[in-house]
Amino acid sequence: MTLFCYLGYLLSKTPTIGHILENWSRYMTAVVYIGLGSYILWANGTLTHISVTMTVLISY
């Protein structure tokens, strides 16, 4: 874990990557959080449960 943190630190100190992170970090963070949340919902079967529930409710 320490190695990954150190590599991330070194990458952020690179001028080109540092500039990209400075300008786009807000959007990259949002994409990561949305992607992680979507993966968790999919992996736990929540989306399937919601779609089945909606199908049952619509059929009434």
Contacts in CASP RR format, 6 or more apart in sequence:
PFRMAT RR
TARGET T0000
AUTHOR 0000-0000-0000
METHOD contacts of the structure
MODEL  1
MTLFCYLGYLLSKTPTIGHILENWSRYMTAVVYIGLGSYILWANGTLTHI
SVTMTVLISY
11 17 0 8 1.000
12 18 0 8 1.000
12 21 0 8 1.000
21 28 0 8 1.000
40 46 0 8 1.000
41 47 0 8 1.000
END
